[in-house]
Amino acid sequence: MDWLYILMPIAGVKIFWPGLVILGVGVGIIGGFFGMGGAWMVTPGLNILGFPMAFAIGTDIAHMAGKSLISTLRHGKFGNVDYKLGVIMIVGTVGGFEVGAQMVMWLERMGSVEAVVRYIYLALLFLIAWMVFHDVNKRRQKEKAARAAGKEVDALATGIEWHKTLHKIKIPPMVNLEVAGIYCSAWLPIGVSFFTGWLAGILGIGGGLIRMPALIYLLGCPTHVAVGTDLFEVMISGLYGAASYTYKGRTELVAAIIMLCGASLGAQVGCVATKYIKGYGIRIAFGLAVVGCAVSIAMKLLGANVKELRVAMDVGSTWLVLGLVSGLSLYIFIKMVQGAKAELAAKKTA
């Protein structure tokens, strides 16, 4: 079975290459659908497959940059990208990313990067999962109350409405974001982008894991605009991050190319699927994916701390990540096909 493993020349480790293909295709679909690079699944996945954490971060950022470019172009055709908002957020994204990348280099010298990054990932994933499902629950309560009163809830209304409070902050300059339908202080998107840029640098993510929910809950973007605009930001931070980590010698280009070949195809499917699965359908699927990823990281941490369970937890976490990526990708693909068939049938009837 040696033919199933390939030596990574820069990292110096042998990797199960079919796992790279599954991650590439699957995360291409998932990334294009959720509006993020998918690094919140790929970085832990690469680490679980055998990459040292610093190489997992750098390699995924390189793969993510190319895939996000393809997805952004596709979403732009659907009118889902607020380029003005994206350009404003570049300021915070680049600054925050460099701070995070320097912290990773410092943690690597201290020998603590593996544990610290995993624990931050775990805490962040559970926080995001709670936020998404809390929002879904509050939205359902609003719908129930509206039905009892004989009314209908606004289709664009959300369960969590933190953005309404933040929009009351009127620190100049103020900006009008027409595509997103937002009027707010420019410092709000800049502040959000700096924090997500920092996460991108220290966790090896495009920032999409936190930026997509932040665009919805903190800025008030409609879900489909948050998806497209976030991908535009992921592309920017990914291109900058790929250059930064390659310069630092922590990018395994062979693995990045293998994943990018599959991801470029998968991203097309994910982008088209957002045309047929809207709003809370996207949010619920996103929440379930976050929970699954968090469980896989918890299993990896348990195996690292309990020697008797190390092999079982390593194998279990590997198959959980690959199974999660494959299962979610298949679900999105099926929903896309069903939506396309319904659209064609409606056109024929008309």
C-alpha positions in Angstrom: 0.0 0.0 0.0 3.0 2.3 -0.3 1.7 3.7 -3.5 -1.1 5.4 -1.5 1.5 7.6 0.2 3.6 10.4 -1.2 6.7 12.1 0.3 6.3 15.9 0.8 9.8 17.2 -0.1 9.7 20.4 2.0 7.9 19.1 5.1 9.8 15.8 4.9 6.7 13.6 5.8 4.8 10.9 3.9 1.2 11.7 3.3 -1.9 9.6 2.3 -2.5 11.4 -1.0 -6.1 10.2 -1.6 -6.9 12.2 1.6 -5.5 15.3 -0.1 -7.8 14.7 -3.1 -10.9 14.3 -0.9 -10.0 17.4 1.1 -9.5 19.4 -2.1 -12.7 18.4 -3.9 -14.8 18.4 -0.8 -13.6 21.7 0.6 -13.9 23.3 -2.8 -17.6 22.5 -2.8 -18.0 23.5 0.9 -16.0 26.6 0.6 -17.9 27.8 -2.5 -21.2 27.1 -0.7 -20.4 28.7 2.7 -18.4 31.6 1.3 -15.1 30.7 3.0 -11.8 29.1 2.1 -12.6 26.0 4.2 -9.4 26.2 6.1 -11.3 25.7 9.4 -11.6 22.1 8.1 -8.5 21.7 6.0 -5.8 22.9 8.4 -6.9 20.4 11.1 -7.4 17.8 8.3 -3.8 18.3 7.0 -2.5 18.1 10.6 -4.5 14.9 11.2 -3.1 13.4 7.9 0.5 14.0 9.2 1.6 17.5 8.4 3.3 19.5 11.3 0.9 22.3 12.3 3.0 25.2 10.9 3.2 23.4 7.5 -0.5 22.5 7.6 -1.3 26.3 8.1 1.0 27.5 5.3 0.0 24.8 2.8 -3.7 25.3 3.3 -3.4 29.1 2.9 -1.6 28.6 -0.5 -4.3 26.1 -1.6 -7.1 28.4 -0.3 -5.9 31.5 -2.3 -6.4 29.9 -5.7 -9.7 28.3 -4.9 -11.2 31.5 -3.4 -10.2 33.4 -6.6 -12.3 31.0 -8.7 -15.3 31.1 -6.2 -15.2 34.9 -6.0 -15.5 35.2 -9.8 -18.4 32.9 -9.8 -20.3 34.7 -7.0 -19.6 38.0 -8.7 -21.7 36.8 -11.7 -24.6 36.2 -9.3 -24.3 39.7 -7.8 -23.4 38.3 -4.3 -20.2 40.3 -3.8 -20.1 43.8 -2.2 -16.7 44.8 -3.5 -16.8 48.2 -1.7 -17.2 46.5 1.6 -14.4 44.0 0.7 -11.9 46.7 -0.2 -12.6 48.6 3.0 -11.9 45.4 5.0 -8.6 44.8 3.3 -7.0 47.3 5.6 -7.7 45.4 8.7 -7.3 41.9 7.1 -3.6 42.4 6.0 -2.6 44.1 9.3 -4.2 41.4 11.5 -2.9 38.6 9.4 0.8 39.6 9.8 0.3 39.9 13.6 -1.1 36.3 13.6 1.6 34.9 11.4 4.4 36.3 13.6 2.7 34.8 16.7 2.8 31.4 14.9 6.5 31.7 14.3 7.0 32.6 18.0 4.9 29.7 19.2 6.8 27.4 16.9 10.1 28.5 18.5 8.6 27.9 21.9 7.5 24.4 20.9 3.8 25.2 21.7 2.2 25.8 18.3 0.5 22.4 18.1 -1.4 22.5 21.4 -2.2 26.2 21.3 -3.6 26.3 17.8 -5.7 23.2 18.5 -7.2 24.6 21.7 -8.0 27.9 20.0 -9.6 26.1 17.1 -11.7 24.0 19.5 -12.9 27.0 21.6 -13.7 29.0 18.4 -15.6 26.2 16.7 -17.8 25.6 19.7 -18.4 29.4 20.0 -19.4 29.7 16.3 -21.7 26.6 16.6 -23.5 28.0 19.6 -24.0 31.4 17.8 -25.4 29.8 14.7 -27.9 27.5 16.5 -28.8 30.2 19.0 -29.7 32.4 16.0 -31.7 29.6 14.3 -33.6 29.0 17.5 -34.4 32.7 18.0 -35.6 33.0 14.4 -37.9 30.0 14.9 -39.3 31.6 18.0 -40.0 34.8 16.0 -41.8 32.8 13.3 -43.9 31.0 15.8 -44.9 34.2 17.5 -45.7 35.8 14.2 -47.9 32.9 13.1 -49.8 33.1 16.4 -50.5 36.8 15.7 -51.5 36.1 12.1 -48.4 37.9 10.7 -45.3 37.0 8.6 -41.7 37.5 9.6 -39.5 39.5 7.3 -37.6 37.1 5.0 -34.4 39.0 5.7 -34.9 39.1 9.5 -32.4 37.2 11.7 -32.7 35.7 15.2 -29.6 37.5 16.5 -29.7 41.2 15.8 -26.5 42.5 17.3 -25.9 44.6 14.1 -28.7 46.9 14.9 -26.9 48.0 18.1 -23.6 48.4 16.3 -25.1 50.5 13.6 -26.0 53.1 16.2 -22.2 53.8 16.5 -21.8 56.9 14.2 -18.0 57.4 14.3 -17.0 59.1 11.0 -16.4 58.4 8.2 -19.8 56.7 7.5 -20.1 54.5 4.4 -23.1 53.4 2.3 -22.8 49.8 1.2 -25.4 49.4 -1.5 -25.1 45.7 -2.4 -25.3 44.7 1.3 -27.9 47.3 2.1 -25.9 48.7 5.0 -25.1 52.2 6.2 -22.5 52.2 9.1 -19.2 53.6 10.4 -16.3 52.5 8.3 -14.5 51.5 11.5 -17.0 48.7 12.1 -15.9 46.6 9.0 -12.3 47.6 9.6 -12.4 46.3 13.2 -14.1 43.1 12.2 -11.5 42.5 9.4 -8.5 43.1 11.7 -9.8 40.4 14.2 -10.5 37.9 11.4 -7.2 38.7 9.8 -5.5 37.9 13.1 -7.3 34.6 13.2 -6.3 33.9 9.6 -2.6 34.4 10.5 -2.6 32.3 13.7 -5.0 29.5 12.7 -4.2 29.3 9.0 -7.7 30.2 8.0 -8.9 32.7 5.5 -10.9 34.3 8.3 -14.1 33.0 6.7 -14.9 30.8 9.7 -15.5 33.9 11.8 -15.9 36.6 9.1 -19.0 35.0 7.4 -20.9 34.9 10.7 -19.5 38.4 11.6 -20.8 39.9 8.3 -24.2 38.5 9.1 -24.5 39.1 12.9 -22.3 42.2 13.4 -22.7 44.0 10.1 -26.2 42.8 9.1 -25.3 41.5 5.6 -27.9 39.2 3.9 -26.6 35.6 4.0 -25.9 35.3 0.2 -24.0 38.7 0.1 -22.0 37.6 3.2 -21.0 34.4 1.4 -19.8 36.2 -1.8 -18.1 39.2 0.0 -16.4 36.8 2.4 -14.9 34.8 -0.4 -13.5 38.1 -1.9 -11.8 38.7 1.5 -10.6 35.2 1.7 -9.0 35.6 -1.7 -7.2 38.8 -0.5 -5.9 37.3 2.8 -5.1 34.0 1.1 -2.9 35.6 -1.6 -1.1 37.7 1.0 -0.8 34.8 3.4 0.5 32.4 0.8 3.3 34.8 0.0 4.1 35.3 3.7 4.2 31.6 4.7 6.1 30.6 1.5 8.8 33.2 2.4 8.9 31.7 5.9 9.5 28.2 4.4 6.3 26.7 5.7 4.4 26.0 2.5 4.3 22.5 0.9 3.5 23.4 -2.7 3.1 19.7 -3.9 0.2 19.2 -1.5 -1.3 22.6 -2.3 -1.3 21.8 -6.0 -2.9 18.4 -5.5 -5.7 19.9 -3.4 -6.2 22.9 -5.7 -6.8 20.7 -8.8 -9.8 19.1 -7.0 -10.9 22.4 -5.3 -11.1 24.3 -8.6 -13.9 21.9 -9.7 -15.6 21.6 -6.4 -15.8 25.4 -6.0 -17.9 25.7 -9.1 -20.5 23.3 -7.6 -20.6 25.0 -4.3 -21.1 28.5 -5.8 -24.0 27.3 -8.0 -25.6 25.5 -5.0 -26.1 28.9 -3.2 -28.6 29.8 -6.0 -30.9 27.0 -4.7 -30.2 26.8 -1.0 -30.8 30.2 0.7 -30.6 31.9 4.1 -31.2 29.6 7.1 -30.6 26.4 5.0 -27.0 27.6 4.6 -26.6 28.6 8.3 -27.9 25.2 9.6 -25.6 23.2 7.3 -22.7 25.5 8.4 -23.4 24.9 12.1 -23.5 21.1 11.7 -20.2 21.2 9.8 -18.6 23.3 12.6 -19.7 20.8 15.3 -18.3 17.9 13.3 -15.0 19.6 12.9 -14.8 20.5 16.6 -15.4 16.9 17.6 -12.6 15.7 15.3 -10.1 18.1 16.9 -11.3 17.1 20.4 -10.6 13.4 19.5 -7.1 14.4 18.3 -6.4 16.2 21.6 -7.7 13.3 23.6 -5.4 10.9 21.7 -2.4 13.2 22.4 -3.1 13.2 26.1 -4.1 9.6 26.6 -1.5 7.2 25.1 -3.8 4.2 25.2 -6.3 5.9 23.0 -3.8 7.6 20.6 -4.1 5.2 17.7 -7.9 4.9 17.9 -8.4 8.7 18.2 -6.0 9.5 15.4 -7.7 7.0 13.0 -11.2 8.1 14.2 -10.5 11.8 13.8 -9.0 11.2 10.3 -12.1 9.3 9.1 -14.4 11.8 10.8 -12.9 14.8 9.0 -12.8 13.0 5.6 -16.3 11.6 6.2 -17.6 15.0 7.2 -16.2 16.7 4.1 -17.5 13.9 1.8 -20.9 13.8 3.3 -21.5 17.5 3.4 -20.2 17.9 -0.2 -22.6 15.1 -1.4 -25.5 16.8 0.4 -24.7 20.2 -1.3 -24.3 18.5 -4.7 -27.6 16.7 -4.4 -29.5 19.8 -3.4 -27.9 21.7 -6.3 -29.1 19.0 -8.8 -32.6 19.0 -7.2 -32.8 22.8 -7.4 -31.6 22.9 -11.0 -34.2 20.2 -12.0 -37.0 22.2 -10.3 -35.9 25.4 -12.1 -35.8 23.7 -15.5 -39.3 22.1 -14.9 -40.7 25.6 -13.9 -39.3 27.1 -17.1 -40.8 24.4 -19.3 -44.2 24.9 -17.5 -44.0 28.7 -18.1 
